[in-house]
Amino acid sequence: MNDCLFCKIIAGEIPSRKVYEDEFVYAFCDINPIAPIHYLFIPKQHISGASEITPENAEIVGKIFTAIAKVAADENLGSGFRVVTNCGEDAGQTVGHLHFHLLAGTAMGWTVQAGV
């Protein structure tokens, strides 16, 4: 995808602070962190979001979670971390490329703001 922000990051056209890379996955620091540790894990293959996961490309999700587990172990995040993905505008997805947020470094609660 020529106009995809994350594809441009993977290609090195836009700088990022890389925390992990292999043949299938790229991970980097979020530029607007909401936790002391906030990394984004993305597939190198362009998939627009979780709703576009198919039997043909589903294997990449396992590779991403394997990468997340490796980074979490390497950074001693054994006390806990959260993995989040947003799918669609109403869920807060702002970049149309499948990505998972790894959040850690603080105790986290669970809140969802209801629009009622």
N, C-alpha and C positions, 0 to 999 in steps of 0.2 A: 504494500500500500504506500504510494508515494506521499500522501499527505498525513500519514499516521505519525503522531508524536513519538510513540514508543518504538515504531519501526525505525524512525530516524535516530533514536537513542541507540538501538541495537547496531545500526550501521555506522555509528560513530559520528554522525552528522551533527548531533547535539550532545554536548558533554554531560556526563553523569558521574556520580561517585559510586563506582562498581563495588559490590560486596561479594558477588559470586557470578561465575559464568561457566557453562559447559556447552556442549554441542547443541542442546535443546533449550536451555533456560538462561536468562540474564536477570540479575538482581542488582538493585541500586538503591541509594538513599532517597527517600521522598523529599522533594524540595519544600514542602509545607508539612513538616511532621506534626502529628497530634499526640505522640508519645516520645519519650526519650530515645527509644529505638523504633524506627519506622522505615521499613524497607519495602520495596515493590518487587515482586517476582513475576516475570512475564515470559511467555513462550516466545522463542525466536520466530516461530511460524505465526503469521497474523491470523488471529481468531478474534472476532469483534467483541465477544463477551461470553458469559456462561451459557446463554441461550443458544449459542452457536456450537456447543460441544456435541459431537456426533460419535457414533461408533468408530468412524474412521480416524478421528483426531483425539479421542478421549485419553489415549495413553499419555499425552502430554501432561495431564493433570497429575498423574502419579509421579512423573518426573519432576514437576514443580514441587510437590509435597516432599519428595525425597531431598531436593535441594533445600527446602525450608528446614527440614529436620537436621541436615548437615550444618547449616549456618547456625541454627539454634544450639546445637551441641558445641560447635566451635566457639561460640560466644557465651557459653555457660548460661543459657537461658532456662535452666532446669526449674527455676522457681515459677515459671509460667510465661506464656506468650499467647497472643491471639492471632488468628488468621482470618481475614475478612475479604470477601469479594462482593462487589456491587454489580448488579445487572440491570441496566436501563437507567434512564434519567431520573425517574422517581425514586430509585434506590440510591442515587448519588454517584452513578458512574459518569465521570467527566471525560474520560479518554476511551474511545471505541476500540480497545485492544484488551483482551482478557488479561487481568492482573489480580494478584493476591497481595494484600497488605499484611506484613508481619509487624505486629505491635508488641512492644515489651518495654521493660525498664521501670514499670510502675504498677501498682495494684489497680485493677480496672473493675468498675461496676458494670451493670447491664442496664441500659436505658434506651428506650425508643420513644421518640416524641410523636404522640398521636395527633393527627390533624383533625381533631373533632371540635 
